[in-house]
Amino acid sequence: MTPVELSRSVLCAVRRAVDEGELAVAVPERAVVTLPGPGGCGDYATNIALQLARPAGQPALRVAEILRSHLAGADGVADVVVTGPGFLNIRLGDTASVALVEEILRRGDRYGYANGPSADFVPLSCPREVRAVVVMDAVARILRSQGAAVRTRCEAEFPQEWVDVLGVRVDTVGGGSSRPGESKAVGRQGDETGARATRHRPVAPNLPHYAVRPVPAPLDPLFLGRDAARWALLHPAEHDRPRVTDEHLVQRESNPLFRVRYAYARTRALTRNAADLGFSAEPGPVEPSTGHSTDRRTPQPADQPTRHGADQPTAHPPADPTPTITPHPLQTALADHPRVLAQAAAHRAPDRLARHLVAVADAVLPLLAVVLPRGAEKPSAAHRARLALAEAAGAVLAGGLSLLGIDAPEHL
């Protein structure tokens, strides 16, 4: 179960409580699901009860208990615990991680994308500065992945080298405009991403543009080539000064771009090697300690402070006081991918996606060493499950790099 699916389950619990007359509130459009903070337990947490307490005219703890009873029986949910002032802490069932991998393998590099177009139209503009143009290009790609229609504009004509080397594209330059639904984009030949995103949609020409104005690059990044140059400009937050140096070309562990691309290339190599050994990926349970030291999480004592600093007793103690095994760290990172894409789109922040890809790469690299059988060992269900998890990580890495406009190499 992904955070997006869990968010839907939380909203379904709210809707059932409203339908049964337990809560008199309007069902919100979304429920925020995050990792538990200090004092929390389980796999995910939500503050939906605190959000609904005032409109419901009931204490947050009472609202949380009402929602807990409806959420505890949802598919994929093993347990729900109320902590602090009313946080719902959710532990997923053993099948949730398997379903997550199955979904990623089914959707491929489009995992985390919106299911269809939204009603959003986002006009973007930027100055004639290389980092601004690259960031705007990446923001447009991410917004389109979330179903938005996007129109981009640069304030002045820029060098053709930015198109040829960096692969950027804009829809209009200067004061020019193109007809609604028809893109006159400047970009790579055959790249119709923007045209597909806006085709058959009315475009509001008078909406104010969102200005993309990151801290400028200190020097021309073209000498790095497309992939390293785009990473150098996109990985730092927009308010940080980018480091345009050849450190982004070094094939070492200290280079985050290398780690991300190397992790993807390794996942592809494992798929080829597994085929040579006569087995393929099959989603299944993967122990959290696979490739890592043992990682077990015990529910926190009731008197621990919550993530918001509240020091209140646990309203509903965990049903099972025994330690529960957490998902594999990689599964947690993969499940968070749709939320990261949505946040990167909402905040116009491709750096969030770049940092998330580094986290996924760092989580998958320790797993890769134990995917294939060793010596005379025969391929087992555990090997197939690990391969499926590695392939899921590869799909997320490939999809994320594509949205940043960076190549995901099969061999490295």
C-alpha positions, 0 to 999 in steps of 0.5 A, a space after each residue: 500500500 502506497 501513501 496515496 492509497 493509505 490516504 484514500 483509506 483514511 478518507 474512506 474511514 472519515 466518509 463512513 463515520 460521517 455516513 453513520 452519523 458519528 461525525 458531522 463534518 465535510 469530508 476533506 479532499 485529502 488526508 496527509 499521511 507521513 512517517 511517524 514522528 517521535 512518540 509514534 509507532 507503526 509505518 505511517 501516521 496522520 493528523 486527520 483527527 486534529 484537523 476535523 476536531 474543531 468542525 466536528 465539535 468534538 475532542 481530537 482524541 474522540 474523533 481519533 477513536 471514531 476513525 480508528 474503529 473504521 480504519 482498523 478494518 481496511 484492506 492492508 491495515 494491520 493495526 491503528 494506534 492513537 497517540 498524543 493529542 490524536 495522531 493515528 499511527 497505522 501499521 500495514 499488514 504483511 501483504 502491503 509491501 508485496 502489493 507495493 512492489 506489484 504496483 510499481 512493476 505494473 506501472 513501471 517508470 510512471 509509478 507516482 504519476 497522476 491517473 489522468 489529467 487534472 483541471 490545473 493549468 500552470 503558466 511558468 516563466 523564467 529569466 534568460 539564465 541557464 539554471 532558471 531555464 533548466 529548473 523551469 523545464 524540470 518543473 514543467 515535466 514534474 507538473 505534467 506527471 501530476 496531470 497539470 497542463 503547463 505552458 512555459 515562457 522565457 523572457 528572452 531568446 537563449 542560446 541554441 546550445 542550451 537546447 542541444 546540450 541541456 535538452 531544455 524546451 520552452 513554449 514561448 520566448 519573450 512576448 510571443 505566444 502560441 495558440 491554445 492547445 498548440 505548442 510551438 515549443 523550443 526543444 529537442 526534436 520529437 519531444 512532444 511531452 508538452 504538446 500532449 499535456 496541453 492538447 485538447 485543453 482550453 488554455 487561459 491566456 491571462 493567468 499570471 505566470 509563476 516566476 522560476 528564479 533560482 540562484 543563478 549558476 556561477 558559470 556556464 555548465 555546458 562543459 559538464 554535458 547534459 546529465 551532469 549539468 542538469 544534476 548540478 543545477 537541479 540537485 541544490 534547492 533553488 535558494 542554494 548556489 549550485 556547484 558547477 564543477 567536474 565533481 559531478 563527472 567523477 564515478 565515485 561514491 561521493 558523487 550522488 549522481 553517480 550513486 543514483 545512475 549506478 544503482 539503476 544500472 545494477 538493477 538492470 544488470 541483476 535482471 539480466 544475470 537472473 535470466 541467465 540463471 533461469 529465474 525472474 522477479 516475483 514479488 514477495 516478503 523481504 526481511 527488513 534486515 536483508 542487506 542491512 543490520 537488523 532493524 526492529 521497531 518497538 512501539 514507543 512508551 506512552 509518556 514519550 513526547 509526540 512529534 509536535 512536542 505534546 506530552 500526553 498519554 497514549 489514548 489507545 495502547 498497542 494491541 500487540 506489545 511485542 516488537 513489530 518488524 518494519 518494512 525494508 528501508 527500501 520499501 519505505 522509500 519507494 512507497 514515499 515516491 508518489 508523495 515526493 512527486 506531488 510535493 515537488 510539483 506543488 512547491 515547484 521544487 525538482 530538488 526534492 525529487 533529486 534528493 529522494 532519488 539519492 535516498 532510494 539509491 542509497 537504500 537499494 545498493 546494500 540489497 543488490 549484493 544479496 539478490 542473486 544466489 551464491 555458489 551452489 545455492 539454488 534460486 529461491 522465493 527469497 531471491 525472486 522477491 529481492 529481485 522484484 524489489 530491486 526492479 521496483 527501485 530501478 523503475 522509480 530511479 528511471 522514472 525520476 531521472 527522466 523527469 529531471 531530464 537525465 539519462 538512466 543508463 542500462 550499463 555504467 
